[in-house]
Amino acid sequence: MFGKNVLLTFSSLVLLVFSDSYATDLETLKNNMGSSKRSVTLSASLGSDLNNVSTADHSFDTDFSIDPSIVLPGGSVIIANLSFRKSLEGERKEYFNDVYAGVTKTFYKEGPLSLSYLILGFIPLSKTSQEDAYLNGGLMVGPTLSLNLSHYGLDGLSAAFRPSIRANSHRYKTSKSGSSNSQFTTSALLSFYYYFTDSFYASSRNSYVKSFTYLGGTLDGYQFSQALTYMASKKTRIEIGHANGGNPLAPNGTQTDIKLFNARSSQVYAALSYTF
């Protein structure tokens, strides 16, 4: 099973996948901003697992995020994210997520192919990061290859691939629970987008994560997500989706247990965002 520090890293990656600012295709981000050099996207979502509402492990949460973006001379885009989650069950506690900020830029574009880079810094704001994992901060670097497959006769379809590496700094090599903290995390994100119309599209985002601990161990995780997105206007976006992920190994530690859907771990969500 994942330790809290691995869940922290994996949760951060999931947040990045769903964040408006963390656009797999930089051109999509710029299109959302229109002619403006500055924008702020406010997002709210409701998420739930598929467990029976009467069970103790059922979760029902709402998430809020703020994503500012600034286009710099030369085409670089500064992005940032501040978000928190509020449980809608039990004590209805609120939890801040880690803050991230960074820069992304397309440095090559020729025909259907474009290449960009992303650099993100992470500041621990969540209780899990600060009090459980003793995280000081993290830095992630990753290139993105985007390909418009309409150029090859697959109208409306595009794909993107982003490998990345994240280096973490912790006060201690082990977490509060005694498990080893992750010093480095590598990931691979493969995304597909299919546009039915200019304002309605489907997406599939799939990631695999491998963490390397200070004590020499490795831990793996995966995430599958699918979504339908409707652009109600140039500034308003509505999305519904499903996500599932976790440890790729079965409890016996030898067989794989990667599933697109799992009644016990799958999450469904609906989100609304507006860009100023």
Kinemage of the C-alpha trace (Angstrom):
@kinemage 1
@onewidth
@group {chain A} dominant
@subgroup {mainchain}
@vectorlist {calphas} color= white
{ca met a 1} P 0.000 0.000 0.000
{ca phe a 2} L 1.084 3.640 -0.515
{ca gly a 3} L 2.608 5.523 2.387
{ca lys a 4} L 1.325 9.023 3.108
{ca asn a 5} L 4.295 10.587 1.344
{ca val a 6} L 3.584 8.634 -1.846
{ca leu a 7} L -0.074 9.568 -1.678
{ca leu a 8} L 1.029 13.174 -1.332
{ca thr a 9} L 3.175 12.990 -4.467
{ca phe a 10} L 0.502 11.103 -6.380
{ca ser a 11} L -2.251 13.497 -5.254
{ca ser a 12} L -0.139 16.430 -6.414
{ca leu a 13} L 0.215 14.861 -9.844
{ca val a 14} L -3.509 14.217 -10.040
{ca leu a 15} L -4.184 17.851 -9.159
{ca leu a 16} L -1.817 18.879 -11.928
{ca val a 17} L -3.578 16.693 -14.449
{ca phe a 18} L -6.942 18.347 -13.709
{ca ser a 19} L -5.646 21.899 -13.313
{ca asp a 20} L -6.604 24.425 -16.003
{ca ser a 21} L -3.153 26.012 -15.883
{ca tyr a 22} L -1.402 22.699 -16.292
{ca ala a 23} L -2.524 22.454 -19.915
{ca thr a 24} L -0.890 19.550 -21.748
{ca asp a 25} L -0.951 21.726 -24.865
{ca leu a 26} L 0.367 25.240 -24.264
{ca glu a 27} L -1.640 26.515 -27.214
{ca thr a 28} L -4.841 25.435 -25.440
{ca leu a 29} L -3.881 27.558 -22.454
{ca lys a 30} L -3.197 30.569 -24.673
{ca asn a 31} L -6.489 30.085 -26.517
{ca asn a 32} L -8.365 30.094 -23.220
{ca met a 33} L -6.661 33.381 -22.351
{ca gly a 34} L -7.612 34.913 -25.715
{ca ser a 35} L -5.880 38.213 -26.473
{ca ser a 36} L -5.322 38.924 -22.786
{ca lys a 37} L -1.797 38.695 -21.389
{ca arg a 38} L -3.165 37.960 -17.920
{ca ser a 39} L -5.957 35.706 -16.726
{ca val a 40} L -7.320 34.083 -13.581
{ca thr a 41} L -9.334 30.873 -13.711
{ca leu a 42} L -11.649 30.009 -10.822
{ca ser a 43} L -12.735 26.373 -10.615
{ca ala a 44} L -15.102 24.410 -8.407
{ca ser a 45} L -15.801 20.693 -8.505
{ca leu a 46} L -17.745 17.978 -6.736
{ca gly a 47} L -16.225 14.523 -6.453
{ca ser a 48} L -17.372 11.222 -5.023
{ca asp a 49} L -16.280 7.616 -4.907
{ca leu a 50} L -18.673 4.808 -5.779
{ca asn a 51} L -18.943 3.289 -2.315
{ca asn a 52} L -22.363 3.072 -0.711
{ca val a 53} L -23.225 6.389 0.947
{ca ser a 54} L -24.055 4.553 4.174
{ca thr a 55} L -20.550 3.081 4.534
{ca ala a 56} L -17.837 4.681 6.674
{ca asp a 57} L -15.314 4.850 3.814
{ca his a 58} L -17.592 6.777 1.438
{ca ser a 59} L -16.125 10.124 0.361
{ca phe a 60} L -17.882 13.193 -1.014
{ca asp a 61} L -15.786 16.324 -1.452
{ca thr a 62} L -15.754 19.697 -3.117
{ca asp a 63} L -12.620 21.342 -4.504
{ca phe a 64} L -11.887 24.988 -5.229
{ca ser a 65} L -8.869 26.334 -7.107
{ca ile a 66} L -7.419 29.610 -8.357
{ca asp a 67} L -5.127 29.495 -11.397
{ca pro a 68} L -3.498 32.777 -12.495
{ca ser a 69} L -1.546 32.956 -15.777
{ca ile a 70} L 0.665 35.657 -17.256
{ca val a 71} L 2.132 35.692 -20.789
{ca leu a 72} L 5.642 37.146 -20.854
{ca pro a 73} L 7.402 38.792 -23.797
{ca gly a 74} L 8.841 36.008 -25.908
{ca gly a 75} L 5.924 33.621 -25.353
{ca ser a 76} L 6.690 32.138 -21.943
{ca val a 77} L 3.694 31.716 -19.633
{ca ile a 78} L 3.899 31.943 -15.846
{ca ile a 79} L 1.328 29.716 -14.160
{ca ala a 80} L 0.360 29.063 -10.542
{ca asn a 81} L -2.234 27.146 -8.561
{ca leu a 82} L -3.777 27.515 -5.105
{ca ser a 83} L -6.468 25.006 -4.147
{ca phe a 84} L -8.230 23.471 -1.191
{ca arg a 85} L -10.652 20.624 -0.575
{ca lys a 86} L -13.644 20.517 1.739
{ca ser a 87} L -15.287 17.296 2.830
{ca leu a 88} L -19.075 17.299 2.624
{ca glu a 89} L -19.401 14.487 5.149
{ca gly a 90} L -18.613 13.980 8.821
{ca glu a 91} L -16.863 16.993 10.346
{ca arg a 92} L -16.709 18.714 6.905
{ca lys a 93} L -13.060 19.605 7.349
{ca glu a 94} L -11.135 21.789 4.902
{ca tyr a 95} L -7.721 20.829 3.576
{ca phe a 96} L -5.313 23.043 1.638
{ca asn a 97} L -3.301 21.407 -1.119
{ca asp a 98} L 0.324 22.214 -1.874
{ca val a 99} L 0.871 25.386 -3.904
{ca tyr a 100} L 2.738 25.229 -7.200
{ca ala a 101} L 4.044 27.880 -9.577
{ca gly a 102} L 6.234 27.795 -12.651
{ca val a 103} L 6.779 28.615 -16.288
{ca thr a 104} L 5.992 26.890 -19.592
{ca lys a 105} L 6.868 27.754 -23.182
{ca thr a 106} L 6.580 26.300 -26.677
{ca phe a 107} L 10.084 26.345 -28.189
{ca tyr a 108} L 9.392 24.435 -31.424
{ca lys a 109} L 6.377 24.225 -33.713
{ca glu a 110} L 6.357 22.768 -37.202
{ca gly a 111} L 3.185 21.539 -38.879
{ca pro a 112} L 1.273 19.190 -36.554
{ca leu a 113} L 4.164 18.864 -34.082
{ca ser a 114} L 5.013 21.174 -31.197
{ca leu a 115} L 7.465 20.904 -28.308
{ca ser a 116} L 7.273 22.786 -25.027
{ca tyr a 117} L 8.791 22.643 -21.577
{ca leu a 118} L 7.341 22.980 -18.093
{ca ile a 119} L 9.134 23.881 -14.857
{ca leu a 120} L 7.159 23.852 -11.598
{ca gly a 121} L 8.113 24.561 -8.007
{ca phe a 122} L 6.055 23.166 -5.123
{ca ile a 123} L 5.518 24.818 -1.748
{ca pro a 124} L 4.157 22.573 1.043
{ca leu a 125} L 0.884 23.949 2.341
{ca ser a 126} L -1.066 20.794 3.132
{ca lys a 127} L -1.027 19.211 6.562
{ca thr a 128} L 0.166 15.952 5.003
{ca ser a 129} L 3.209 17.629 3.475
{ca gln a 130} L 4.119 19.800 6.438
{ca glu a 131} L 3.376 17.611 9.445
{ca asp a 132} L 3.479 14.059 8.093
{ca ala a 133} L 6.099 14.047 5.310
{ca tyr a 134} L 8.173 17.017 6.597
{ca leu a 135} L 8.403 18.323 3.023
{ca asn a 136} L 10.469 21.476 2.437
{ca gly a 137} L 9.550 21.780 -1.247
{ca gly a 138} L 9.933 20.245 -4.681
{ca leu a 139} L 10.945 21.075 -8.248
{ca met a 140} L 9.578 19.379 -11.369
{ca val a 141} L 10.863 19.603 -14.950
{ca gly a 142} L 9.234 18.057 -18.001
{ca pro a 143} L 9.134 18.479 -21.801
{ca thr a 144} L 5.873 18.014 -23.734
{ca leu a 145} L 5.464 16.661 -27.250
{ca ser a 146} L 2.082 17.541 -28.789
{ca leu a 147} L 0.826 16.128 -32.088
{ca asn a 148} L -2.250 17.156 -34.068
{ca leu a 149} L -3.376 13.863 -35.621
{ca ser a 150} L -5.844 15.626 -37.916
{ca his a 151} L -2.811 16.192 -40.128
{ca tyr a 152} L -2.740 12.432 -40.716
{ca gly a 153} L -6.443 12.055 -41.511
{ca leu a 154} L -7.680 11.521 -37.924
{ca asp a 155} L -9.924 14.581 -37.818
{ca gly a 156} L -10.457 16.127 -34.404
{ca leu a 157} L -7.859 13.967 -32.639
{ca ser a 158} L -4.675 15.159 -30.932
{ca ala a 159} L -2.215 13.581 -28.534
{ca ala a 160} L 0.469 14.725 -26.113
{ca phe a 161} L 3.217 13.004 -24.159
{ca arg a 162} L 5.036 14.444 -21.159
{ca pro a 163} L 7.796 12.662 -19.231
{ca ser a 164} L 8.900 14.489 -16.097
{ca ile a 165} L 11.088 14.266 -13.032
{ca arg a 166} L 10.487 15.851 -9.656
{ca ala a 167} L 13.111 16.324 -6.941
{ca asn a 168} L 11.902 16.718 -3.357
{ca ser a 169} L 13.558 18.115 -0.244
{ca his a 170} L 12.495 16.850 3.190
{ca arg a 171} L 13.660 17.683 6.689
{ca tyr a 172} L 13.897 13.968 7.430
{ca lys a 173} L 14.402 10.896 5.262
{ca thr a 174} L 11.382 9.205 6.815
{ca ser a 175} L 7.844 10.434 7.362
{ca lys a 176} L 5.994 10.724 10.655
{ca ser a 177} L 4.591 7.217 10.126
{ca gly a 178} L 8.096 5.797 9.684
{ca ser a 179} L 7.929 5.131 5.935
{ca ser a 180} L 10.679 6.454 3.697
{ca asn a 181} L 10.064 9.786 1.985
{ca ser a 182} L 10.431 10.056 -1.794
{ca gln a 183} L 13.549 11.914 -2.910
{ca phe a 184} L 12.813 11.705 -6.656
{ca thr a 185} L 9.645 11.008 -8.610
{ca thr a 186} L 9.514 10.246 -12.320
{ca ser a 187} L 6.293 10.183 -14.299
{ca ala a 188} L 4.973 9.750 -17.827
{ca leu a 189} L 1.704 11.407 -18.872
{ca leu a 190} L 0.012 10.384 -22.138
{ca ser a 191} L -3.070 12.381 -23.145
{ca phe a 192} L -5.565 12.164 -25.996
{ca tyr a 193} L -8.158 14.765 -27.027
{ca tyr a 194} L -10.990 14.302 -29.492
{ca tyr a 195} L -12.980 17.361 -30.580
{ca phe a 196} L -16.544 16.625 -31.647
{ca thr a 197} L -17.022 20.370 -32.234
{ca asp a 198} L -14.986 23.464 -31.404
{ca ser a 199} L -16.719 23.657 -28.005
{ca phe a 200} L -17.226 19.979 -27.087
{ca tyr a 201} L -14.467 17.425 -26.664
{ca ala a 202} L -13.485 14.211 -24.892
{ca ser a 203} L -10.143 13.612 -23.204
{ca ser a 204} L -8.212 10.692 -21.791
{ca arg a 205} L -5.235 11.315 -19.525
{ca asn a 206} L -3.073 8.426 -18.374
{ca ser a 207} L -0.055 8.603 -16.095
{ca tyr a 208} L 2.450 6.265 -14.492
{ca val a 209} L 4.552 7.358 -11.508
{ca lys a 210} L 7.682 5.828 -9.991
{ca ser a 211} L 9.112 7.247 -6.771
{ca phe a 212} L 12.632 6.660 -5.449
{ca thr a 213} L 12.999 6.913 -1.686
{ca tyr a 214} L 15.921 8.233 0.352
{ca leu a 215} L 16.513 4.704 1.639
{ca gly a 216} L 16.879 3.190 -1.831
{ca gly a 217} L 13.389 1.762 -2.324
{ca thr a 218} L 10.931 2.379 -5.155
{ca leu a 219} L 7.168 2.843 -5.168
{ca asp a 220} L 4.856 2.920 -8.187
{ca gly a 221} L 1.464 4.420 -8.964
{ca tyr a 222} L -0.826 4.882 -11.931
{ca gln a 223} L -3.804 7.050 -12.869
{ca phe a 224} L -6.405 6.794 -15.648
{ca ser a 225} L -8.913 9.575 -16.245
{ca gln a 226} L -11.574 10.279 -18.859
{ca ala a 227} L -13.632 13.442 -19.241
{ca leu a 228} L -16.211 15.190 -21.395
{ca thr a 229} L -15.785 18.960 -21.601
{ca tyr a 230} L -18.180 21.575 -22.913
{ca met a 231} L -17.089 25.153 -23.497
{ca ala a 232} L -20.293 27.028 -22.732
{ca ser a 233} L -18.475 30.220 -23.747
{ca lys a 234} L -14.894 31.337 -24.328
{ca lys a 235} L -14.605 31.832 -20.563
{ca thr a 236} L -16.840 29.114 -19.084
{ca arg a 237} L -16.031 25.416 -19.064
{ca ile a 238} L -18.119 22.489 -17.767
{ca glu a 239} L -16.556 19.068 -17.280
{ca ile a 240} L -17.661 15.659 -16.055
{ca gly a 241} L -15.292 12.782 -15.638
{ca his a 242} L -14.030 9.616 -14.032
{ca ala a 243} L -10.639 8.700 -12.576
{ca asn a 244} L -9.094 5.583 -11.142
{ca gly a 245} L -5.599 4.839 -9.921
{ca gly a 246} L -3.453 3.420 -7.191
{ca asn a 247} L -0.766 0.805 -6.705
{ca pro a 248} L -0.140 -1.202 -9.904
{ca leu a 249} L 0.733 -4.309 -7.893
{ca ala a 250} L -1.790 -6.720 -6.415
{ca pro a 251} L -1.694 -7.365 -2.624
{ca asn a 252} L 0.542 -10.397 -3.214
{ca gly a 253} L 3.237 -8.034 -4.539
{ca thr a 254} L 3.930 -9.999 -7.722
{ca gln a 255} L 0.891 -9.756 -10.016
{ca thr a 256} L -0.225 -6.517 -11.644
{ca asp a 257} L -3.511 -4.930 -10.656
{ca ile a 258} L -3.970 -2.038 -13.118
{ca lys a 259} L -7.624 -1.294 -13.825
{ca leu a 260} L -9.341 1.356 -15.898
{ca phe a 261} L -12.343 1.114 -13.563
{ca asn a 262} L -12.633 -0.187 -10.015
{ca ala a 263} L -15.855 0.007 -8.002
{ca arg a 264} L -13.839 0.483 -4.790
{ca ser a 265} L -11.326 3.115 -5.929
{ca ser a 266} L -12.883 4.941 -8.896
{ca gln a 267} L -13.881 8.578 -8.484
{ca val a 268} L -16.446 10.552 -10.474
{ca tyr a 269} L -16.554 14.330 -10.601
{ca ala a 270} L -18.223 17.380 -12.136
{ca ala a 271} L -16.384 20.688 -12.491
{ca leu a 272} L -17.150 24.253 -13.488
{ca ser a 273} L -14.525 26.866 -14.284
{ca tyr a 274} L -14.585 30.500 -15.339
{ca thr a 275} L -11.692 32.545 -16.703
{ca phe a 276} L -11.466 36.276 -16.128
